[in-house]
Amino acid sequence: MQRQRPDLPSADKRWKLVNATMRRNGYAEHALIEALHSVQDAFGFLDTDAMTFVADSLDLPRSKVYGVATFYHLFMLKPQGRHTCVVCTGTACYIKGAGALVEGIEQRFGVNPGETTEDKSLSVMTARCVGACGLAPAVVLDGNVVGKLGTDAFCDRLQQEIAE
């Protein structure tokens, strides 16, 4: 007997995309991370309703879904700014100045890692490694890897991105 799947949370067409991701994987537990990525791609972040829908659809405890969403650093649990900046703080990047880069961003834009500016223009995060050690210090800016820039040069570039 097949289990009844929950209704979509709303008529928003993005939920159909999320549901299609889970259906394509047979609503199996192994689809959890892909389903969470699908929600975040569609809505920009994972809220409680979204995690509940995924948990109920995959027949998983809500605590497991929340645990996975909070374990993986790039899942966002609140709305993000128009621009996202992820500073790599892995060993190579740290040695090449990632700490100074984070401090420079904090000073210039008034936002700490894990926060979003009041005007919602920028969200800043750190990650242990973004896999671009050869570009150290590496930053993922709006999904694109930027590297080998000093603090001032990077902050100037970030300022330009925000202004556009």
N, C-alpha and C positions, 0 to 999 in steps of 0.2 A: 504494500500500500504506500502510495506516494504522499509525502507530507505536503500540506497546504502552505504555499508561500505567502508571506505578508503582502498586503496591498502596497503599491508605491506610496511614499509619504505625501506626495502632492501631484498635481497634473503637470508640473514642470517636466519638460521633455528630457532634461538631463538625467532624470531618474531612470528613464528607459535605457540610456546608455550604460548606466551603472548596473542595472539589472541584466542587460545583455552580457556584460562581462562575467557576471556570476553564472548565468545560464550556460555560456560557452564552456565553462569549467564544471558543469554539472552540479552546481551549488555545493561543491566539495570544499572541505576545510582548507585544502591547499590553495584555494582561490582567494584567501583572505587578503594577502598583501596586494595582489592585483586589484581586488575590489576596492580596497582603501585608496590605492593610487587612482582608480577610476573616479571615485568620489572627489578626491582632491583636485584632479584635473578638471572635473566638471564644475565644482563649486568653489575651488580655491582653498578650502580647508575642510577639516572633519569636525562637525558639531555632534552633539549628543544624539540628535535624531538620526543623523547619517550612520553613526556607529551602531545604533540600535537596529536600524533597518538591515545593515550588513549582518549583524549578529543573528537576527531572527531569520534572515534569508539563508544563511549558511548553517543554521541550527547550532550556533556556538554560544557559549556563555558571553554575556556582555563584558565581563571582566577580562576575558581573553582578548577580545577585540580592542578594548581600551589599553590593555597591556602592550599589545603589538603597536598600536598607534602612538603610544608614549615612549616605547623603546626605540623606535626608529626616528632619528633626529629630524629628518626632513618631512615628516608628517606634521601638519600644522593644525592646532586645535582651536584657533581663532582666526578671524579674517586678517589677511596680510595687506601690506601697503601695495601701491601700484607697482613699485619696484622691490625686488628682493635681492639681498646681498648676503651671500654665505661665505664667510672668511674661513679658509682652511687653517686649522691650528695644529696640523700634524707636524711631526718632527722636522722635516725638510722646510716646510713653510715657516714654522716657528723660528728656526735658525736664521732664515732669510728675512725676518722682520714682520711676521704675522701679528705678533703682540703689539708692536708699534702701529700697525695698520688698524687694528681694532681700536686702540686708543685714539688714533687720528679720526676715525669715523665717529666715535663717541663725542669727541670735542667739536668737530665741525658740524655734525648733524644733530647732536643732542639726543642720541638714541643708543642704548646699551644692547648688547647681544640678547636675543630673545624678545625684543620689544619692537614696536612700530611707532613711527613718529605720530604726533597728535593729528597732523593733517593727512595722515594715511598715505603719504608719498613714498615712504621707505620702511621696509622691515629688514632688520639685521640679525643674522644668526652666525654661529660658528659650527664647524664640523671637524671631527678628528682627522679626516682625510677625504679629499675629493678626487684623488687619483690622478693628480696633475703635478706630481712632485718636480718634474723638470721645468715647470713654470713658476716655481716658488718665488715669492709668496703668491699663492693662487687664490682667486676669489671667483665664485660663481655669481655672476650678475645677470639677473633675469634669465637664467638658464644657460648662459654662455660663460665659458671659462676665460677669465682675464688673468694674466700673470706677468711677472717680472716688472711690476711697477712699484715705485716707492710710495710712501704714504701720501705725500702731497700730490703726486701725479694721479694716483688712484682716486683720491678725494675730489680732484678737479674733474676727472672723468665722470665720477658718480654725480657730481653737481650738474654736469651737462645733461646726463641722462634724465635726471629729475626735472630739469628745466624744460625739456622737450615735450 
